[in-house]
Amino acid sequence: MPASTEANLPELILTPGEATLAQLERVWREGLAVRLADSARAGIDASAAQIEAAANGNQPVYGVNTGFGKLASIKIRAEDTATLQRNLILSHCCGVGEPVEPETTRLIMVLKLLSLGRGASGVRPEVIALIEGMLARDVLPVIPAQGSVGASGDLAPLAHMAAVMLGEGRATHDGHEMSGAEALAVAGLAPVVLAAKEGLALINGTQVSTAFALAGLFEAFASARAALVTSALSTDAIMGSTAPFLDEIHQLRGHRGQILSARVIRGLMEGSEIRESHREGDARVQDPYCIRCQPQVTGACLDLLWQAAHTLRIEANAATDNPLVLAEAGRIVSGGNFHAEPVGFAADQIALAIAEIGAIAQRRIALMVDPALSHDLPPFLTPDPGLNSGLMIAEVTSAALMSENKHLANPCSTDSTPTSANQEDHVSMAAHGARRLRRMNANLSQIIGIEALCAAAGVEFRAPLATSGPLRAVIARLRETVPALDQDRYLAPDLAEAAMLVRSGALAGAVPAGLLKEVCP
């Protein structure tokens, strides 16, 4: 047998029912191991004992000593318990498509830990310990991303996770793919033989849908922070007015996101020489909506993201398998906590916010490249138009991505279809509703990146007038890796680098942290 892994990953201790989104984002971004707090052990032990008693009893209990779904009326003999649970996992390994990315796979496993740790699932401590060990030693199941309809749990993808725990399926260890059995062995871990209900507890639940949605949420907030920065930069580039950002206007309406967005833009633009140069005598009475209504639009998007964050924090801490062990009442009860409708709705909300942040950003890009609207900026932001096309096609690319996101923002949660011989006759479609957010966020980060390129160029054309200190820092960070566009060149790497600065948080990170501290999940 290969030598086991000696060094464990950095560890975070989580309390089931109390995990925060900040903690989960750290797990997702930093690749942390997770261990459940000791306070969870008593509940886990109590529910496992109750399931064991039920498995040895004569009373039929769904998923403990019966078949599953339409086969729930078939009684299973006690001596077949382990075979029943193993068959359940292997038969449900029907996922297809590209594998889930490693950071989200880790989050799926952590969410499953939190759910099992509520002490309502009936799994033994050794099941918990194996998941903790896999996280600590970087054994990540290879989970195909497609196959869940978001009801009765994310069955297929979670089965691929559970299969590795049995020594089946495929996994990665330290980034190298191998069989599940080999990955466990190399890491010094042993597969588990499932007891009553444990297979069902592992594959029932919303952990895949919720992990997809959380990843989408974290990326959406990163782009929202960057969008506030680039929107302020665009406003200065076209010599826009800051009067529409006065706090009194937004207090009269009262929406939290709108008030915060206006405050952030004011703070970012404070001290701009460009702004002061046209405060008096500007013939323009009002700027276009993409400038004037930024707080109303971006703020409404933030409100949607915060609402989704509230839902997903609750879901991340929830017990969502079936049946559930009500240990204090001494009952095992079938219910429907596996139905991912709340997650599906949250994913649709995040999608709307992503699409609208990108839509208004794209209009700011279009404004800056149009000499008829940009207040004397050169056409397409090139110093020598005609011979050079400048950022002409970068704007076209942003329009293509904006349109794609509008299409992807159509709701998924309304598209139910019956499955499993009509036993599961209404489903949430949360899994792919949340999975699409990654593609939408990639598009959005590129739109915001293109806006950064255009706005930086626009501000630089206003020299010798200078923008504010915070916005000068943003331009300086951009120029570390993307030089000014003096003449046409191969532009694809510039766009890719700008998008990376948005996704990584480096662009927003160039401004004082206090300005954006409230724009978080």
Secondary structure by P-SEA (a helix, b strand, c coil): cccccccccbbbbbccccccaaaaaaaaccbbbbbccccaaaaaaaaaaaaaaaaacccccccccccccccccccccccaaaaaaaaaaaaacccccccccaaaaaaaaaaaaaaaacccccccaaaaaaaaaaaaaccccccccccccccccccaaaaaaaaaaacccbbbcccccccaaaaaaaacbbbbbcccaaaaaaaccaaaaaaaaaaaaaaaaaaaaaaaaaaaaaaaaaccccccccaaaaaaaccaaaaaaaaaaaaaacccccccccccccccccccccccaaaaaaaaaaaaaaaaaaaaaaaaaccccccccccccccccccccccaaaaaaaaaaaaaaaaaaaaaaaaaaaaaacccccccccccccccccccccaaaaaaaaaaaaaaaaaaccccccccccccccccccccaaaaaaaaaaaaaaaaaaaaaaaaaaaaaaaaaaccccccaaaaaaaaaaaccccccccccccaaaaaaaaaaaaaccccccccccccccccc
